[in-house]
Structure formats: structure tokens, C-alpha cells
């Protein structure tokens, strides 16, 4: 399964008022593993940016004057997301802006939904955590995703954080007590996701009784006879009783 975690930054809140996209960030997930493939572009919106929006993402028109326009990157963007499932937090906002940009290019470009499917993590979070705050920052705290380096919003940075949050929300990993591991490390099975040993307990060892050992030996002898001497579980000494005599840890 190919999924693309997507986020945008914009000049304001309403595309119908002429606001434009100024940053697009996409992170690729293949079979629930974040890959090194991404799509990230700053865009010249060809209009002023609302002061309130600049306070959120720190971008100004002066910084973006030499950046490409949306029409300069649209083919590359659509090719990157084509056929994937888009993972977006508050999807109607980003989808609305992208569809507005496509409409500006002409009817032939269609809509974002013509190229991919969309999954809204905000909707999922509200279902999982009704009555609670479900912003990206709140979800990072809830699922122990480190966002301490996030001073301003940024499309690529927010997509990276959302990828970790999405994998944690949908992977059932948060209740396993993997101390010291980020959700991304748990999903990827890296060193940060190693299960910590339980300390302060002495494992209880169960050993077979003489009657159980005898029944086990008789069972193996029967298997050996019916298989024409092909029994492979004979232990280091060739004695079928060797294996159970070693003892089994409880819970194995």
C-alpha cells in the first residue's frame, strides 16, 4: 500500500477569497514504513500573505518571490501522489485549497480526488478521542511523538509529525509500553523501539513431572516409529526426554 502524508501552508484561511498555497509537503509511506521519498516545494502565491498566517508559518511574500508558481510544479506534484491514499489532518482544508489551485488552471485538470483517495486523520482522531483536543500538537503529546523542535508550522515538518501520529493511531502500538521509543521507531522496528526488559521479577520456571516426561518419551517413540525413523527432535544426546527436561519458562 502506498500512502502519502500531505500538508500545506497558505496565505490565509479561505481559497474562495483568493488565498493561495505557499508550501506543499508530502511524505511517502510504503507498507506502513516511512520512506526517504518526499515532495516539498515553496510557492510564490502572487499575492500578499495575511499577517496572522505569517505568524503561524513564518513565511512572507518577500521570502517567496523567487519560488516557482503552482502551475510550475503541478505535473510533478500530481505524478508523486497519483494512485496513492493521501493522509491529511483536517483534509477538507488542504483538499479545498488544492482543488482551488487546479480550478485556476482549467477544468481539464479535474479535482484532487481524480488522482488519489483521501483519508482524514482529524475525523479518525475525533472518533477515537471524542470531546478531547485533536490538533496535531495534541495528538503528538497523546501518542508521544516528539515535536519539541516545532517552533513554527511547516508543511514538510507537519507531514513528518503526522506520519508518526497516523502510524501510532492505526497501529495499536501505544499501549505496549515500549519505553523510550517514538511511534516511528516502533513501527520501523529500529533500535529505539526495542522492548525493554522487565526488571524486579524472578521468572517462574516450570519443569515436567516424571509422569509427563514418561508420556512425552512414549509420544516421541510412537512418532519416530510411524515416521520410519525420521523424528528430528531428539535433543543433543539423542534422548527424546532431553528437551522437556530443560524446563519451559511460563508463558512461552
ChimeraX attribute file (.defattr): number of C-alpha atoms within 10 A of each C-alpha:
attribute: neighborCount
match mode: 1-to-1
recipient: residues
	/A:1	9
	/A:2	15
	/A:3	25
	/A:4	29
	/A:5	29
	/A:6	29
	/A:7	28
	/A:8	25
	/A:9	26
	/A:10	24
	/A:11	25
	/A:12	19
	/A:13	16
	/A:14	13
	/A:15	19
	/A:16	10
	/A:17	8
	/A:18	14
	/A:19	21
	/A:20	26
	/A:21	22
	/A:22	26
	/A:23	24
	/A:24	23
	/A:25	23
	/A:26	29
	/A:27	27
	/A:28	26
	/A:29	22
	/A:30	13
	/A:31	10
	/A:32	18
	/A:33	19
	/A:34	21
	/A:35	11
	/A:36	8
	/A:37	12
	/A:38	18
	/A:39	16
	/A:40	16
	/A:41	19
	/A:42	23
	/A:43	25
	/A:44	22
	/A:45	23
	/A:46	13
	/A:47	12
	/A:48	14
	/A:49	19
	/A:50	15
	/A:51	13
	/A:52	12
	/A:53	17
	/A:54	18
	/A:55	12
	/A:56	13
	/A:57	17
	/A:58	14
	/A:59	22
	/A:60	19
	/A:61	19
	/A:62	10
	/A:63	12
	/A:64	17
	/A:65	15
	/A:66	11
	/A:67	16
	/A:68	15
	/A:69	18
	/A:70	24
	/A:71	14
	/A:72	11
	/A:73	13
	/A:74	16
	/A:75	10
	/A:76	12
	/A:77	18
	/A:78	13
	/A:79	10
	/A:80	16
	/A:81	23
	/A:82	18
	/A:83	16
	/A:84	19
	/A:85	19
	/A:86	26
	/A:87	26
	/A:88	26
	/A:89	25
	/A:90	16
	/A:91	18
	/A:92	12
	/A:93	15
	/A:94	20
	/A:95	20
	/A:96	16
	/A:97	23
	/A:98	21
	/A:99	17
	/A:100	19
	/A:101	22
	/A:102	19
	/A:103	14
	/A:104	12
	/A:105	14
	/A:106	9
	/A:107	9
	/A:108	8
	/A:109	15
	/A:110	13
	/A:111	17
	/A:112	21
	/A:113	14
	/A:114	10
	/A:115	16
	/A:116	16
	/A:117	15
	/A:118	20
	/A:119	17
	/A:120	14
	/A:121	22
	/A:122	18
	/A:123	15
	/A:124	16
	/A:125	19
	/A:126	14
	/A:127	10
	/A:128	12
	/A:129	12
	/A:130	10
	/A:131	8
	/A:132	11
	/A:133	13
	/A:134	20
	/A:135	14
	/A:136	19
	/A:137	18
	/A:138	13
	/A:139	22
	/A:140	21
	/A:141	12
	/A:142	15
	/A:143	19
	/A:144	17
	/A:145	21
	/A:146	14
	/A:147	15
	/A:148	8
	/A:149	7
	/A:150	12
	/A:151	10
	/A:152	13
	/A:153	17
	/A:154	20
	/A:155	21
	/A:156	23
	/A:157	18
	/A:158	24
	/A:159	25
	/A:160	22
	/A:161	21
	/A:162	25
	/A:163	28
	/A:164	24
	/A:165	25
	/A:166	23
	/A:167	21
	/A:168	24
	/A:169	19
	/A:170	12
	/A:171	13
	/A:172	9
	/A:173	15
	/A:174	17
	/A:175	8
	/A:176	9
	/A:177	10
	/A:178	18
	/A:179	12
	/A:180	14
	/A:181	20
	/A:182	21
	/A:183	27
	/A:184	23
	/A:185	17
	/A:186	23
	/A:187	18
	/A:188	14
	/A:189	14
	/A:190	12
	/A:191	10
	/A:192	16
	/A:193	18
	/A:194	14
	/A:195	15
	/A:196	11
	/A:197	8
	/A:198	8
	/A:199	6
	/A:200	6
	/A:201	6
	/A:202	7
	/A:203	10
	/A:204	10
	/A:205	11
	/A:206	12
	/A:207	15
	/A:208	14
	/A:209	11
	/A:210	10
	/A:211	9
	/A:212	12
	/A:213	18
	/A:214	12
	/A:215	13
	/A:216	17
	/A:217	17
	/A:218	14
	/A:219	12
	/A:220	17
	/A:221	15
	/A:222	13
	/A:223	14
	/A:224	16
	/A:225	11
	/A:226	11
	/A:227	10
	/A:228	8
	/A:229	11
	/A:230	10
	/A:231	15
	/A:232	10
	/A:233	14
	/A:234	14
	/A:235	12
	/A:236	9
	/A:237	9
	/A:238	11
	/A:239	11
	/A:240	21
	/A:241	19
	/A:242	16
	/A:243	17
	/A:244	16
	/A:245	13
	/A:246	12
	/A:247	12
	/A:248	14
	/A:249	11
	/A:250	10
	/A:251	8
	/A:252	4
